[in-house]
Amino acid sequence: MDNNLLSTLKKLRMSGLANTLEIRLHEAATTGLSHREFLELLLQDELLLRNDRLINRRIAMAGFRDTKRLEDFDFSYNPSIKKSQVFDLATCRFIRERRDVLWVGPPGTGKSHLCQALGLCAIRCGLTVYYRSIFDTVRDFLHDEAMEGHDRILQRYLKPDLLIIDDMGMKQLPKRSGEYLFEIIMRRHEVKSTMMTSNRPLEDWGKLIGDVPSAGAILDRFLHRSELFQMTGRSYRLGSSENNSKGAKAPTGSDADKQVSSKASKGANS
């Protein structure tokens, strides 16, 4: 390739075009592409590279615990799972409609896998996502409150198109946790979508937060326009351990279990 041309493309930050130019020149010479077709292919190459880079940046910014994909979720592990409803969430229509999603069920039944996989689907659809465990969320606010950075940290939770708060119910939370969580839910309500997972039933949230009124207020708003997924069944992780101990091959790439899904009605009882 001509060095001057390559230097010009780098200055214009068109590395996608630079990477494929020789291939496209060969294609044009051998297939008789018109000037318009040749230019369109070059610009498509540049846009594809920029889109890939944008997706990778947004994945890094989301802060997922693991990179989980919906296509790796083993729906056959528990056939009762409502695959169609999960794939409906993957279209991200609920985000565009500013609705929320709550996954409730025992540990190991696939909640974290699904919420992170759906977060990746949202990024692929051009949306922004922020993932935090409930413990990270509380630590964020406790730390920044001490450093007088409450507003700055709050913006991280308010800005993304989809906020995912994972692991609610693993253990009791510190004091004032309910205040932080309520502020997030209240300010995102009907403005941006939030997805949460809980290992404990909703009636236990008051004890977990240590503030029954705050828990009630959180659930009142969160369940107003949300889809509630009640997940039941055996833990995939425990099942994998049992199968591995017997020399059997566990279902690939999944932590799914039985799931029964139903939409939460407006003003659901917490």
PyRosetta script that sets phi, psi and omega in degrees:
from pyrosetta import init, pose_from_sequence

init()
pose = pose_from_sequence("MDNNLLSTLKKLRMSGLANTLEIRLHEAATTGLSHREFLELLLQDELLLRNDRLINRRIAMAGFRDTKRLEDFDFSYNPSIKKSQVFDLATCRFIRERRDVLWVGPPGTGKSHLCQALGLCAIRCGLTVYYRSIFDTVRDFLHDEAMEGHDRILQRYLKPDLLIIDDMGMKQLPKRSGEYLFEIIMRRHEVKSTMMTSNRPLEDWGKLIGDVPSAGAILDRFLHRSELFQMTGRSYRLGSSENNSKGAKAPTGSDADKQVSSKASKGANS")
pose.set_psi(1, 144.5)
pose.set_omega(1, 177.8)
pose.set_phi(2, -61.4)
pose.set_psi(2, 126.6)
pose.set_omega(2, -175.9)
pose.set_phi(3, -63.6)
pose.set_psi(3, -36.4)
pose.set_omega(3, 178.9)
pose.set_phi(4, -64.4)
pose.set_psi(4, -40.5)
pose.set_omega(4, 178.5)
pose.set_phi(5, -65.5)
pose.set_psi(5, -44.2)
pose.set_omega(5, 179.6)
pose.set_phi(6, -61.7)
pose.set_psi(6, -42.0)
pose.set_omega(6, 178.9)
pose.set_phi(7, -63.1)
pose.set_psi(7, -39.6)
pose.set_omega(7, 179.4)
pose.set_phi(8, -65.0)
pose.set_psi(8, -42.8)
pose.set_omega(8, 179.7)
pose.set_phi(9, -63.9)
pose.set_psi(9, -37.6)
pose.set_omega(9, 178.7)
pose.set_phi(10, -67.1)
pose.set_psi(10, -39.5)
pose.set_omega(10, 177.9)
pose.set_phi(11, -63.6)
pose.set_psi(11, -34.7)
pose.set_omega(11, 178.2)
pose.set_phi(12, -82.2)
pose.set_psi(12, -0.4)
pose.set_omega(12, -178.8)
pose.set_phi(13, 57.8)
pose.set_psi(13, 45.4)
pose.set_omega(13, 179.4)
pose.set_phi(14, -115.4)
pose.set_psi(14, 58.6)
pose.set_omega(14, -177.2)
pose.set_phi(15, -68.3)
pose.set_psi(15, -27.7)
pose.set_omega(15, 177.3)
pose.set_phi(16, -63.6)
pose.set_psi(16, -43.5)
pose.set_omega(16, 177.8)
pose.set_phi(17, -66.2)
pose.set_psi(17, -41.6)
pose.set_omega(17, -179.6)
pose.set_phi(18, -62.6)
pose.set_psi(18, -37.6)
pose.set_omega(18, -177.1)
pose.set_phi(19, -68.5)
pose.set_psi(19, -28.0)
pose.set_omega(19, -174.4)
pose.set_phi(20, -112.6)
pose.set_psi(20, 2.1)
pose.set_omega(20, -173.8)
pose.set_phi(21, -60.2)
pose.set_psi(21, -44.8)
pose.set_omega(21, -178.3)
pose.set_phi(22, -63.3)
pose.set_psi(22, -39.3)
pose.set_omega(22, 178.7)
pose.set_phi(23, -64.8)
pose.set_psi(23, -43.5)
pose.set_omega(23, -179.9)
pose.set_phi(24, -68.0)
pose.set_psi(24, -34.0)
pose.set_omega(24, 175.9)
pose.set_phi(25, -63.7)
pose.set_psi(25, -42.1)
pose.set_omega(25, 177.4)
pose.set_phi(26, -64.5)
pose.set_psi(26, -42.4)
pose.set_omega(26, 179.3)
pose.set_phi(27, -62.4)
pose.set_psi(27, -41.9)
pose.set_omega(27, 179.9)
pose.set_phi(28, -63.9)
pose.set_psi(28, -38.7)
pose.set_omega(28, -177.7)
pose.set_phi(29, -71.7)
pose.set_psi(29, -34.6)
pose.set_omega(29, -174.6)
pose.set_phi(30, -91.2)
pose.set_psi(30, -22.2)
pose.set_omega(30, -177.4)
pose.set_phi(31, -113.9)
pose.set_psi(31, -3.2)
pose.set_omega(31, 177.3)
pose.set_phi(32, 71.0)
pose.set_psi(32, 40.2)
pose.set_omega(32, 178.4)
pose.set_phi(33, -63.2)
pose.set_psi(33, 143.1)
pose.set_omega(33, 173.7)
pose.set_phi(34, -74.2)
pose.set_psi(34, 166.2)
pose.set_omega(34, 178.4)
pose.set_phi(35, -60.3)
pose.set_psi(35, -40.2)
pose.set_omega(35, 179.7)
pose.set_phi(36, -63.4)
pose.set_psi(36, -46.3)
pose.set_omega(36, 180.0)
pose.set_phi(37, -62.8)
pose.set_psi(37, -41.9)
pose.set_omega(37, 179.3)
pose.set_phi(38, -60.8)
pose.set_psi(38, -46.9)
pose.set_omega(38, -180.0)
pose.set_phi(39, -64.5)
pose.set_psi(39, -41.5)
pose.set_omega(39, 179.7)
pose.set_phi(40, -60.8)
pose.set_psi(40, -42.2)
pose.set_omega(40, 179.2)
pose.set_phi(41, -64.1)
pose.set_psi(41, -42.3)
pose.set_omega(41, 179.0)
pose.set_phi(42, -62.4)
pose.set_psi(42, -44.0)
pose.set_omega(42, -179.4)
pose.set_phi(43, -68.2)
pose.set_psi(43, -35.5)
pose.set_omega(43, 175.8)
pose.set_phi(44, -63.4)
pose.set_psi(44, -40.5)
pose.set_omega(44, 177.9)
pose.set_phi(45, -60.8)
pose.set_psi(45, -42.2)
pose.set_omega(45, -180.0)
pose.set_phi(46, -66.0)
pose.set_psi(46, -43.8)
pose.set_omega(46, -179.7)
pose.set_phi(47, -65.1)
pose.set_psi(47, -38.5)
pose.set_omega(47, 178.9)
pose.set_phi(48, -62.4)
pose.set_psi(48, -44.4)
pose.set_omega(48, 179.4)
pose.set_phi(49, -64.3)
pose.set_psi(49, -42.5)
pose.set_omega(49, 180.0)
pose.set_phi(50, -64.9)
pose.set_psi(50, -37.8)
pose.set_omega(50, 178.6)
pose.set_phi(51, -66.2)
pose.set_psi(51, -41.7)
pose.set_omega(51, 177.6)
pose.set_phi(52, -60.9)
pose.set_psi(52, -42.6)
pose.set_omega(52, 179.4)
pose.set_phi(53, -65.6)
pose.set_psi(53, -39.2)
pose.set_omega(53, 178.8)
pose.set_phi(54, -63.9)
pose.set_psi(54, -43.8)
pose.set_omega(54, 178.4)
pose.set_phi(55, -60.9)
pose.set_psi(55, -45.1)
pose.set_omega(55, 180.0)
pose.set_phi(56, -63.2)
pose.set_psi(56, -38.9)
pose.set_omega(56, 177.5)
pose.set_phi(57, -65.1)
pose.set_psi(57, -42.1)
pose.set_omega(57, -178.8)
pose.set_phi(58, -69.5)
pose.set_psi(58, -32.6)
pose.set_omega(58, 175.5)
pose.set_phi(59, -65.0)
pose.set_psi(59, -43.7)
pose.set_omega(59, 178.5)
pose.set_phi(60, -63.1)
pose.set_psi(60, -42.2)
pose.set_omega(60, -179.3)
pose.set_phi(61, -68.5)
pose.set_psi(61, -28.9)
pose.set_omega(61, -179.3)
pose.set_phi(62, -65.8)
pose.set_psi(62, -32.5)
pose.set_omega(62, 177.2)
pose.set_phi(63, 73.6)
pose.set_psi(63, 34.3)
pose.set_omega(63, 179.1)
pose.set_phi(64, -58.3)
pose.set_psi(64, 144.7)
pose.set_omega(64, 175.0)
pose.set_phi(65, -68.0)
pose.set_psi(65, -42.5)
pose.set_omega(65, 176.9)
pose.set_phi(66, -136.9)
pose.set_psi(66, 154.2)
pose.set_omega(66, 174.3)
pose.set_phi(67, -88.9)
pose.set_psi(67, 97.1)
pose.set_omega(67, -178.8)
pose.set_phi(68, -104.0)
pose.set_psi(68, 140.8)
pose.set_omega(68, 178.4)
pose.set_phi(69, -118.1)
pose.set_psi(69, 143.7)
pose.set_omega(69, 179.3)
pose.set_phi(70, -64.1)
pose.set_psi(70, -34.3)
pose.set_omega(70, -179.5)
pose.set_phi(71, -68.3)
pose.set_psi(71, -13.9)
pose.set_omega(71, 177.3)
pose.set_phi(72, -94.3)
pose.set_psi(72, -4.6)
pose.set_omega(72, -178.6)
pose.set_phi(73, -76.0)
pose.set_psi(73, 125.7)
pose.set_omega(73, -175.7)
pose.set_phi(74, -88.3)
pose.set_psi(74, 91.5)
pose.set_omega(74, -179.1)
pose.set_phi(75, -68.9)
pose.set_psi(75, -17.6)
pose.set_omega(75, -178.5)
pose.set_phi(76, -79.2)
pose.set_psi(76, -13.8)
pose.set_omega(76, -177.8)
pose.set_phi(77, -60.7)
pose.set_psi(77, -41.0)
pose.set_omega(77, 170.8)
pose.set_phi(78, -132.9)
pose.set_psi(78, 99.6)
pose.set_omega(78, -172.5)
pose.set_phi(79, -59.5)
pose.set_psi(79, -16.7)
pose.set_omega(79, -177.6)
pose.set_phi(80, -74.8)
pose.set_psi(80, -9.0)
pose.set_omega(80, -179.8)
pose.set_phi(81, -60.6)
pose.set_psi(81, 139.2)
pose.set_omega(81, -177.7)
pose.set_phi(82, -85.6)
pose.set_psi(82, 81.4)
pose.set_omega(82, -176.1)
pose.set_phi(83, -58.9)
pose.set_psi(83, -39.3)
pose.set_omega(83, -178.0)
pose.set_phi(84, -62.2)
pose.set_psi(84, -36.9)
pose.set_omega(84, 180.0)
pose.set_phi(85, -71.9)
pose.set_psi(85, -35.8)
pose.set_omega(85, 176.2)
pose.set_phi(86, -65.3)
pose.set_psi(86, -43.3)
pose.set_omega(86, 179.7)
pose.set_phi(87, -69.4)
pose.set_psi(87, -27.0)
pose.set_omega(87, 174.4)
pose.set_phi(88, -66.1)
pose.set_psi(88, -38.9)
pose.set_omega(88, 174.8)
pose.set_phi(89, -63.5)
pose.set_psi(89, -34.6)
pose.set_omega(89, -177.6)
pose.set_phi(90, -66.3)
pose.set_psi(90, -18.6)
pose.set_omega(90, 175.9)
pose.set_phi(91, -72.4)
pose.set_psi(91, -15.1)
pose.set_omega(91, 179.4)
pose.set_phi(92, 69.7)
pose.set_psi(92, 17.2)
pose.set_omega(92, 176.6)
pose.set_phi(93, -62.5)
pose.set_psi(93, -36.3)
pose.set_omega(93, -178.9)
pose.set_phi(94, -63.0)
pose.set_psi(94, -29.5)
pose.set_omega(94, 178.3)
pose.set_phi(95, -72.9)
pose.set_psi(95, -43.1)
pose.set_omega(95, 179.1)
pose.set_phi(96, -64.8)
pose.set_psi(96, -28.8)
pose.set_omega(96, 178.8)
pose.set_phi(97, -90.7)
pose.set_psi(97, 1.6)
pose.set_omega(97, 177.2)
pose.set_phi(98, 59.7)
pose.set_psi(98, 39.7)
pose.set_omega(98, 175.7)
pose.set_phi(99, -99.3)
pose.set_psi(99, 164.0)
pose.set_omega(99, -177.0)
pose.set_phi(100, -112.5)
pose.set_psi(100, 166.7)
pose.set_omega(100, 179.8)
pose.set_phi(101, -138.5)
pose.set_psi(101, 135.8)
pose.set_omega(101, 177.8)
pose.set_phi(102, -128.7)
pose.set_psi(102, 125.7)
pose.set_omega(102, 176.7)
pose.set_phi(103, -105.8)
pose.set_psi(103, 124.5)
pose.set_omega(103, -179.2)
pose.set_phi(104, -125.9)
pose.set_psi(104, 129.7)
pose.set_omega(104, 178.7)
pose.set_phi(105, 170.9)
pose.set_psi(105, 168.6)
pose.set_omega(105, -178.1)
pose.set_phi(106, -63.6)
pose.set_psi(106, 161.6)
pose.set_omega(106, 176.7)
pose.set_phi(107, -59.2)
pose.set_psi(107, 146.2)
pose.set_omega(107, 174.7)
pose.set_phi(108, 84.8)
pose.set_psi(108, 4.2)
pose.set_omega(108, -176.2)
pose.set_phi(109, -94.5)
pose.set_psi(109, 6.7)
pose.set_omega(109, 171.4)
pose.set_phi(110, 106.6)
pose.set_psi(110, 5.8)
pose.set_omega(110, -175.3)
pose.set_phi(111, -63.8)
pose.set_psi(111, -49.4)
pose.set_omega(111, -177.4)
pose.set_phi(112, -66.5)
pose.set_psi(112, -39.0)
pose.set_omega(112, 177.4)
pose.set_phi(113, -59.4)
pose.set_psi(113, -48.4)
pose.set_omega(113, -176.3)
pose.set_phi(114, -66.8)
pose.set_psi(114, -42.5)
pose.set_omega(114, -176.7)
pose.set_phi(115, -68.7)
pose.set_psi(115, -36.3)
pose.set_omega(115, 177.4)
pose.set_phi(116, -72.1)
pose.set_psi(116, -37.6)
pose.set_omega(116, 177.2)
pose.set_phi(117, -64.4)
pose.set_psi(117, -40.2)
pose.set_omega(117, 178.3)
pose.set_phi(118, -70.1)
pose.set_psi(118, -31.8)
pose.set_omega(118, 173.5)
pose.set_phi(119, -62.4)
pose.set_psi(119, -40.3)
pose.set_omega(119, 177.0)
pose.set_phi(120, -65.6)
pose.set_psi(120, -38.6)
pose.set_omega(120, 175.8)
pose.set_phi(121, -60.1)
pose.set_psi(121, -40.4)
pose.set_omega(121, 179.7)
pose.set_phi(122, -63.2)
pose.set_psi(122, -41.3)
pose.set_omega(122, 178.3)
pose.set_phi(123, -63.9)
pose.set_psi(123, -42.0)
pose.set_omega(123, 178.1)
pose.set_phi(124, -63.9)
pose.set_psi(124, -23.9)
pose.set_omega(124, 177.4)
pose.set_phi(125, -86.9)
pose.set_psi(125, 6.1)
pose.set_omega(125, 176.9)
pose.set_phi(126, 90.4)
pose.set_psi(126, 14.8)
pose.set_omega(126, -177.9)
pose.set_phi(127, -103.0)
pose.set_psi(127, 163.4)
pose.set_omega(127, 178.2)
pose.set_phi(128, -101.8)
pose.set_psi(128, 145.8)
pose.set_omega(128, -174.4)
pose.set_phi(129, -137.1)
pose.set_psi(129, 144.4)
pose.set_omega(129, 172.9)
pose.set_phi(130, -132.6)
pose.set_psi(130, 125.5)
pose.set_omega(130, -176.8)
pose.set_phi(131, -115.1)
pose.set_psi(131, 130.1)
pose.set_omega(131, 175.3)
pose.set_phi(132, -146.5)
pose.set_psi(132, 145.5)
pose.set_omega(132, 168.8)
pose.set_phi(133, -76.6)
pose.set_psi(133, 159.7)
pose.set_omega(133, 179.8)
pose.set_phi(134, -61.3)
pose.set_psi(134, -31.6)
pose.set_omega(134, 179.7)
pose.set_phi(135, -69.0)
pose.set_psi(135, -41.1)
pose.set_omega(135, 176.0)
pose.set_phi(136, -63.1)
pose.set_psi(136, -39.6)
pose.set_omega(136, -179.9)
pose.set_phi(137, -60.7)
pose.set_psi(137, -48.4)
pose.set_omega(137, -179.5)
pose.set_phi(138, -64.6)
pose.set_psi(138, -42.4)
pose.set_omega(138, 178.5)
pose.set_phi(139, -62.4)
pose.set_psi(139, -39.9)
pose.set_omega(139, 178.4)
pose.set_phi(140, -55.7)
pose.set_psi(140, -47.0)
pose.set_omega(140, -175.5)
pose.set_phi(141, -75.3)
pose.set_psi(141, -36.4)
pose.set_omega(141, 177.7)
pose.set_phi(142, -64.6)
pose.set_psi(142, -42.3)
pose.set_omega(142, -179.5)
pose.set_phi(143, -67.2)
pose.set_psi(143, -48.7)
pose.set_omega(143, -175.8)
pose.set_phi(144, -74.4)
pose.set_psi(144, -22.5)
pose.set_omega(144, 173.9)
pose.set_phi(145, -67.1)
pose.set_psi(145, -41.4)
pose.set_omega(145, 178.0)
pose.set_phi(146, -65.8)
pose.set_psi(146, -31.9)
pose.set_omega(146, -178.9)
pose.set_phi(147, -94.4)
pose.set_psi(147, 9.3)
pose.set_omega(147, -178.6)
pose.set_phi(148, 56.1)
pose.set_psi(148, 45.0)
pose.set_omega(148, -179.6)
pose.set_phi(149, -123.1)
pose.set_psi(149, 30.2)
pose.set_omega(149, -174.8)
pose.set_phi(150, -57.8)
pose.set_psi(150, -48.4)
pose.set_omega(150, -176.8)
pose.set_phi(151, -63.9)
pose.set_psi(151, -37.8)
pose.set_omega(151, -179.1)
pose.set_phi(152, -65.3)
pose.set_psi(152, -45.7)
pose.set_omega(152, -178.6)
pose.set_phi(153, -71.0)
pose.set_psi(153, -33.9)
pose.set_omega(153, 179.4)
pose.set_phi(154, -61.4)
pose.set_psi(154, -36.8)
pose.set_omega(154, -179.3)
pose.set_phi(155, -62.1)
pose.set_psi(155, -31.1)
pose.set_omega(155, 177.0)
pose.set_phi(156, -61.7)
pose.set_psi(156, -32.3)
pose.set_omega(156, -178.2)
pose.set_phi(157, -88.2)
pose.set_psi(157, -23.6)
pose.set_omega(157, -177.5)
pose.set_phi(158, -91.3)
pose.set_psi(158, -26.3)
pose.set_omega(158, -171.5)
pose.set_phi(159, -74.5)
pose.set_psi(159, -43.2)
pose.set_omega(159, -172.5)
pose.set_phi(160, -65.2)
pose.set_psi(160, 151.9)
pose.set_omega(160, 177.0)
pose.set_phi(161, -64.6)
pose.set_psi(161, -34.5)
pose.set_omega(161, 178.3)
pose.set_phi(162, -132.0)
pose.set_psi(162, 122.4)
pose.set_omega(162, 173.2)
pose.set_phi(163, -104.5)
pose.set_psi(163, 130.4)
pose.set_omega(163, 177.8)
pose.set_phi(164, -115.8)
pose.set_psi(164, 120.9)
pose.set_omega(164, 175.2)
pose.set_phi(165, -115.5)
pose.set_psi(165, 114.6)
pose.set_omega(165, -171.1)
pose.set_phi(166, -105.3)
pose.set_psi(166, 157.3)
pose.set_omega(166, 167.7)
pose.set_phi(167, 75.1)
pose.set_psi(167, 23.2)
pose.set_omega(167, 174.8)
pose.set_phi(168, -60.5)
pose.set_psi(168, 131.1)
pose.set_omega(168, 175.2)
pose.set_phi(169, 100.1)
pose.set_psi(169, 1.0)
pose.set_omega(169, 178.9)
pose.set_phi(170, -68.4)
pose.set_psi(170, -35.7)
pose.set_omega(170, 175.0)
pose.set_phi(171, -161.1)
pose.set_psi(171, 168.1)
pose.set_omega(171, -179.0)
pose.set_phi(172, -65.8)
pose.set_psi(172, 143.4)
pose.set_omega(172, -175.4)
pose.set_phi(173, -95.4)
pose.set_psi(173, 158.2)
pose.set_omega(173, 179.2)
pose.set_phi(174, -65.0)
pose.set_psi(174, 168.2)
pose.set_omega(174, 177.6)
pose.set_phi(175, -59.0)
pose.set_psi(175, 149.2)
pose.set_omega(175, 178.4)
pose.set_phi(176, 72.5)
pose.set_psi(176, 1.2)
pose.set_omega(176, 178.1)
pose.set_phi(177, -59.1)
pose.set_psi(177, -39.0)
pose.set_omega(177, 179.7)
pose.set_phi(178, -62.0)
pose.set_psi(178, -35.4)
pose.set_omega(178, 179.4)
pose.set_phi(179, -65.3)
pose.set_psi(179, -44.7)
pose.set_omega(179, -179.1)
pose.set_phi(180, -64.0)
pose.set_psi(180, -47.3)
pose.set_omega(180, -177.9)
pose.set_phi(181, -65.1)
pose.set_psi(181, -39.8)
pose.set_omega(181, 179.4)
pose.set_phi(182, -62.8)
pose.set_psi(182, -42.0)
pose.set_omega(182, -179.8)
pose.set_phi(183, -62.2)
pose.set_psi(183, -40.9)
pose.set_omega(183, 178.5)
pose.set_phi(184, -63.0)
pose.set_psi(184, -51.5)
pose.set_omega(184, -177.1)
pose.set_phi(185, -63.9)
pose.set_psi(185, -43.0)
pose.set_omega(185, -178.0)
pose.set_phi(186, -62.3)
pose.set_psi(186, -44.1)
pose.set_omega(186, -174.7)
pose.set_phi(187, -79.2)
pose.set_psi(187, -19.8)
pose.set_omega(187, 175.9)
pose.set_phi(188, -92.5)
pose.set_psi(188, -14.2)
pose.set_omega(188, -174.6)
pose.set_phi(189, -57.7)
pose.set_psi(189, 121.9)
pose.set_omega(189, 179.7)
pose.set_phi(190, 62.1)
pose.set_psi(190, 14.5)
pose.set_omega(190, 176.2)
pose.set_phi(191, -115.9)
pose.set_psi(191, -47.8)
pose.set_omega(191, 177.1)
pose.set_phi(192, -137.0)
pose.set_psi(192, 161.9)
pose.set_omega(192, -178.1)
pose.set_phi(193, -89.9)
pose.set_psi(193, 144.4)
pose.set_omega(193, 177.1)
pose.set_phi(194, -130.0)
pose.set_psi(194, 139.9)
pose.set_omega(194, 176.8)
pose.set_phi(195, -123.5)
pose.set_psi(195, 132.2)
pose.set_omega(195, 179.5)
pose.set_phi(196, -130.7)
pose.set_psi(196, 155.7)
pose.set_omega(196, 172.3)
pose.set_phi(197, -124.2)
pose.set_psi(197, 146.6)
pose.set_omega(197, 179.4)
pose.set_phi(198, -140.2)
pose.set_psi(198, 134.8)
pose.set_omega(198, 176.3)
pose.set_phi(199, -89.8)
pose.set_psi(199, -4.2)
pose.set_omega(199, -177.3)
pose.set_phi(200, -124.4)
pose.set_psi(200, 150.7)
pose.set_omega(200, 178.7)
pose.set_phi(201, -62.6)
pose.set_psi(201, 158.0)
pose.set_omega(201, -174.2)
pose.set_phi(202, -62.0)
pose.set_psi(202, -31.3)
pose.set_omega(202, -178.7)
pose.set_phi(203, -67.6)
pose.set_psi(203, -13.1)
pose.set_omega(203, 178.9)
pose.set_phi(204, -90.7)
pose.set_psi(204, -6.0)
pose.set_omega(204, -173.6)
pose.set_phi(205, -63.3)
pose.set_psi(205, -33.3)
pose.set_omega(205, 178.4)
pose.set_phi(206, -59.8)
pose.set_psi(206, -43.4)
pose.set_omega(206, 178.5)
pose.set_phi(207, -68.4)
pose.set_psi(207, -40.4)
pose.set_omega(207, -178.5)
pose.set_phi(208, -64.0)
pose.set_psi(208, -41.8)
pose.set_omega(208, -179.0)
pose.set_phi(209, -81.1)
pose.set_psi(209, -24.0)
pose.set_omega(209, -176.8)
pose.set_phi(210, 77.4)
pose.set_psi(210, 20.3)
pose.set_omega(210, -177.1)
pose.set_phi(211, -155.0)
pose.set_psi(211, 94.0)
pose.set_omega(211, -175.8)
pose.set_phi(212, -62.1)
pose.set_psi(212, -44.8)
pose.set_omega(212, 178.4)
pose.set_phi(213, -59.8)
pose.set_psi(213, -41.0)
pose.set_omega(213, 179.0)
pose.set_phi(214, -64.5)
pose.set_psi(214, -41.8)
pose.set_omega(214, 179.5)
pose.set_phi(215, -61.7)
pose.set_psi(215, -42.2)
pose.set_omega(215, 178.6)
pose.set_phi(216, -63.3)
pose.set_psi(216, -42.0)
pose.set_omega(216, 179.9)
pose.set_phi(217, -66.5)
pose.set_psi(217, -38.8)
pose.set_omega(217, 178.5)
pose.set_phi(218, -62.1)
pose.set_psi(218, -49.9)
pose.set_omega(218, -176.8)
pose.set_phi(219, -68.6)
pose.set_psi(219, -34.3)
pose.set_omega(219, 178.8)
pose.set_phi(220, -58.6)
pose.set_psi(220, -44.4)
pose.set_omega(220, 179.9)
pose.set_phi(221, -78.0)
pose.set_psi(221, -42.0)
pose.set_omega(221, -174.4)
pose.set_phi(222, -66.4)
pose.set_psi(222, -37.6)
pose.set_omega(222, -177.5)
pose.set_phi(223, -85.8)
pose.set_psi(223, -3.2)
pose.set_omega(223, -177.5)
pose.set_phi(224, -58.5)
pose.set_psi(224, -48.1)
pose.set_omega(224, 179.9)
pose.set_phi(225, -133.8)
pose.set_psi(225, 67.8)
pose.set_omega(225, -175.5)
pose.set_phi(226, -134.9)
pose.set_psi(226, 165.1)
pose.set_omega(226, 170.0)
pose.set_phi(227, -109.1)
pose.set_psi(227, 128.1)
pose.set_omega(227, -178.2)
pose.set_phi(228, -106.5)
pose.set_psi(228, 122.6)
pose.set_omega(228, 178.0)
pose.set_phi(229, -110.9)
pose.set_psi(229, 113.9)
pose.set_omega(229, 177.0)
pose.set_phi(230, -93.6)
pose.set_psi(230, 112.7)
pose.set_omega(230, -177.2)
pose.set_phi(231, -104.2)
pose.set_psi(231, 130.9)
pose.set_omega(231, -178.6)
pose.set_phi(232, -130.3)
pose.set_psi(232, 173.7)
pose.set_omega(232, 174.9)
pose.set_phi(233, 111.3)
pose.set_psi(233, -174.4)
pose.set_omega(233, -178.0)
pose.set_phi(234, -74.2)
pose.set_psi(234, 153.9)
pose.set_omega(234, 175.0)
pose.set_phi(235, -72.6)
pose.set_psi(235, 130.1)
pose.set_omega(235, 176.7)
pose.set_phi(236, -63.0)
pose.set_psi(236, -38.8)
pose.set_omega(236, -177.8)
pose.set_phi(237, -63.8)
pose.set_psi(237, -42.7)
pose.set_omega(237, 177.7)
pose.set_phi(238, -66.1)
pose.set_psi(238, -39.5)
pose.set_omega(238, 177.6)
pose.set_phi(239, -62.4)
pose.set_psi(239, -38.9)
pose.set_omega(239, 178.8)
pose.set_phi(240, -64.6)
pose.set_psi(240, -41.4)
pose.set_omega(240, -179.8)
pose.set_phi(241, -63.2)
pose.set_psi(241, -41.8)
pose.set_omega(241, 179.4)
pose.set_phi(242, -64.7)
pose.set_psi(242, -43.8)
pose.set_omega(242, 179.8)
pose.set_phi(243, -65.0)
pose.set_psi(243, -39.5)
pose.set_omega(243, 179.9)
pose.set_phi(244, -66.7)
pose.set_psi(244, -35.8)
pose.set_omega(244, 179.8)
pose.set_phi(245, -68.0)
pose.set_psi(245, -21.4)
pose.set_omega(245, 178.2)
pose.set_phi(246, -96.4)
pose.set_psi(246, 2.1)
pose.set_omega(246, -179.5)
pose.set_phi(247, 80.6)
pose.set_psi(247, 13.5)
pose.set_omega(247, -179.6)
pose.set_phi(248, -93.5)
pose.set_psi(248, 154.9)
pose.set_omega(248, 179.2)
pose.set_phi(249, -87.9)
pose.set_psi(249, 123.5)
pose.set_omega(249, 180.0)
pose.set_phi(250, -74.4)
pose.set_psi(250, 155.9)
pose.set_omega(250, 175.1)
pose.set_phi(251, -54.8)
pose.set_psi(251, 136.6)
pose.set_omega(251, -171.3)
pose.set_phi(252, -75.9)
pose.set_psi(252, 128.0)
pose.set_omega(252, 166.4)
pose.set_phi(253, 64.6)
pose.set_psi(253, 28.4)
pose.set_omega(253, -176.5)
pose.set_phi(254, -134.3)
pose.set_psi(254, 151.4)
pose.set_omega(254, 168.4)
pose.set_phi(255, -127.0)
pose.set_psi(255, 35.8)
pose.set_omega(255, -174.6)
pose.set_phi(256, -81.3)
pose.set_psi(256, 154.2)
pose.set_omega(256, 171.3)
pose.set_phi(257, -144.0)
pose.set_psi(257, -175.7)
pose.set_omega(257, 179.8)
pose.set_phi(258, -56.7)
pose.set_psi(258, 142.4)
pose.set_omega(258, 179.3)
pose.set_phi(259, -141.9)
pose.set_psi(259, 132.3)
pose.set_omega(259, 171.2)
pose.set_phi(260, -118.3)
pose.set_psi(260, 126.5)
pose.set_omega(260, -173.1)
pose.set_phi(261, -115.4)
pose.set_psi(261, 141.1)
pose.set_omega(261, 173.4)
pose.set_phi(262, -150.5)
pose.set_psi(262, 148.8)
pose.set_omega(262, 178.4)
pose.set_phi(263, -75.4)
pose.set_psi(263, 136.4)
pose.set_omega(263, 176.6)
pose.set_phi(264, -75.3)
pose.set_psi(264, 132.8)
pose.set_omega(264, -179.6)
pose.set_phi(265, -80.6)
pose.set_psi(265, 157.6)
pose.set_omega(265, -177.8)
pose.set_phi(266, -61.8)
pose.set_psi(266, 130.2)
pose.set_omega(266, -179.9)
pose.set_phi(267, 72.7)
pose.set_psi(267, 34.5)
pose.set_omega(267, -178.1)
pose.set_phi(268, -57.4)
pose.set_psi(268, 146.1)
pose.set_omega(268, -179.1)
pose.set_phi(269, -74.5)
pose.set_psi(269, 123.9)
pose.set_omega(269, 178.9)
pose.set_phi(270, -82.9)
pose.dump_pdb("model.pdb")
